[in-house]
Amino acid sequence: MADIPPGRAIDVHDPRALRALAHPLRMSLLAALRSDGPSTASRLAERLGESSGATSYHLRQLAGFGFVEEVPDEGTGRERWWRALHRSTRWDSEEVLDQPGGRELFDELTDRLVAHQRRMLAAFAAERDSTDDDWRTAASLNDWALRLSPGRARELIGELNAVVQRWRDEEEEPDQPLVHVLLDLFTLKDYPL
């Protein structure tokens, strides 16, 4: 079992921190540390198909914005261990859009997150044949459609996020596999058929 990062979530208000996080390698490094636990730049480089110089540099950038830290009393000067400081990152979309360059940053973050979710769903589909029946029946892919105003949509996603947060805080089983919950809420002009 990987060490679970301390703390629930970090609320990011600094657009520079979000811009730093929007880098694809940094997002992957943070995701790996959150899901697998502490690691070295070399191990992360091997896992992500990058050079250890690149992973080391980007880990230092993440540390500068408070997303990760070196593990105290672990490793050597050459093989430093890193860990995530939070289990998730949150930001207020309205706050981002109100910043200079906020729309571009919002679009970049959205593109990165959608690409990440595509990779997760593709991995789920690819692993399906090797998944035991208990996990096959526990998995769930849903597509709901409701007619809501933007205000009510924000209220709904807030309630759904609160339910998942409560489960993580009170119901999580540390000795069990990590499960992924994707909560997406968006409008489309035309439903793709």
Residue pairs with C-beta under 8 A, 6 or more apart in sequence:
1 174
1 175
2 35
2 36
2 37
2 38
2 178
3 37
3 38
3 83
4 37
4 87
4 174
5 33
5 34
5 83
5 84
5 85
5 86
5 87
6 85
6 86
7 85
7 86
7 87
8 86
8 87
8 88
8 165
8 168
8 169
9 86
9 87
9 88
9 89
9 90
9 165
10 66
10 67
10 85
10 86
10 88
10 89
10 90
11 90
11 91
11 92
12 18
12 21
12 89
12 90
12 91
13 91
13 92
13 95
14 65
15 96
15 99
15 101
15 102
15 105
16 65
17 65
17 66
17 67
18 91
18 96
18 105
18 109
19 105
19 108
20 26
20 61
20 62
20 64
20 65
21 27
21 30
21 62
21 65
21 67
21 89
21 109
22 105
22 108
22 109
22 112
23 58
23 61
24 112
25 48
25 50
25 54
25 55
25 58
26 58
26 61
26 62
26 67
27 112
27 116
28 48
29 44
29 48
29 55
29 58
29 59
29 62
29 68
30 62
30 67
30 68
30 84
30 89
31 116
32 39
32 44
32 47
32 48
33 39
33 44
33 68
33 82
33 83
33 84
34 84
34 87
34 88
35 178
36 47
37 83
38 71
38 74
38 81
38 82
38 83
39 47
39 81
39 82
40 75
40 79
40 80
40 81
40 82
41 52
41 55
41 56
41 59
41 80
41 82
42 52
42 55
42 79
44 50
44 55
44 59
44 82
45 51
45 52
45 54
45 55
48 55
59 68
59 82
62 68
63 69
63 70
63 82
66 85
67 84
67 85
67 86
67 89
68 82
68 83
68 84
68 85
69 82
69 83
69 85
70 80
70 81
70 82
71 80
71 81
71 82
71 83
74 80
74 81
75 81
87 168
93 106
96 102
96 105
96 106
96 109
97 103
97 106
99 105
117 182
117 184
120 180
120 182
121 182
124 139
128 136
131 139
145 191
146 156
148 156
153 185
153 187
156 185
157 183
157 185
160 183
160 185
161 183
164 181
164 183
